[in-house]
């Protein structure tokens, strides 16, 4: 289950970073630079969180 959640979060991360780099035409609000920066930062944050979920061990105490 943990792997499935991490994969979904990585897919969201990839989509957000893609929208930050090359915004699709159906997102007209991404034409502003500040919105693209926000999408890039949030996408990178999700990516780091997903990798942390995959590579850290949980304490079962």
C-alpha positions as CSV (number, residue, x, y, z in Angstrom):
1,X,0.0,0.0,0.0
2,X,2.8,2.4,0.8
3,X,4.4,1.8,-2.6
4,X,1.1,2.5,-4.4
5,X,0.7,5.8,-2.5
6,X,4.3,6.8,-3.3
7,X,3.7,6.0,-7.0
8,X,0.6,8.2,-7.1
9,X,2.4,11.0,-5.4
10,X,5.3,10.7,-7.8
11,X,2.8,10.9,-10.7
12,X,1.3,14.1,-9.3
13,X,4.8,15.4,-8.8
14,X,5.7,14.8,-12.4
15,X,2.5,16.4,-13.6
16,X,3.1,19.6,-11.5
17,X,6.7,19.9,-12.6
18,X,5.7,19.4,-16.3
19,X,3.0,22.1,-15.9
20,X,5.7,24.4,-14.4
21,X,8.1,23.8,-17.2
22,X,5.7,23.7,-20.2
23,X,2.2,24.8,-19.2
24,X,-0.6,23.3,-21.2
25,X,-3.0,25.5,-23.1
26,X,-6.0,24.4,-21.0
27,X,-4.4,26.0,-17.9
28,X,-4.4,29.8,-18.8
29,X,-3.5,30.8,-15.2
30,X,-0.1,29.2,-15.6
31,X,1.0,31.9,-18.0
32,X,2.1,34.0,-15.0
33,X,5.6,33.3,-13.8
34,X,4.7,33.2,-10.1
35,X,2.1,30.4,-10.6
36,X,4.7,28.4,-12.5
37,X,7.2,28.8,-9.7
38,X,4.6,27.7,-7.2
39,X,3.8,24.6,-9.2
40,X,7.5,23.8,-9.5
41,X,8.1,24.2,-5.8
42,X,5.0,22.2,-4.8
43,X,5.9,19.4,-7.3
44,X,9.4,19.2,-6.0
45,X,8.1,19.0,-2.4
46,X,5.7,16.2,-3.3
47,X,8.6,14.4,-5.1
48,X,10.9,14.6,-2.1
49,X,8.1,13.4,0.2
50,X,7.3,10.4,-2.0
51,X,11.0,9.4,-2.1
52,X,11.2,9.8,1.7
53,X,8.1,7.5,2.1
54,X,9.7,4.9,-0.2
55,X,13.2,4.9,1.4
56,X,12.6,5.3,5.1
57,X,11.8,2.6,7.5
58,X,8.8,2.8,9.9
59,X,9.1,2.1,13.6
60,X,6.6,-0.6,14.6
61,X,7.0,-0.1,18.4
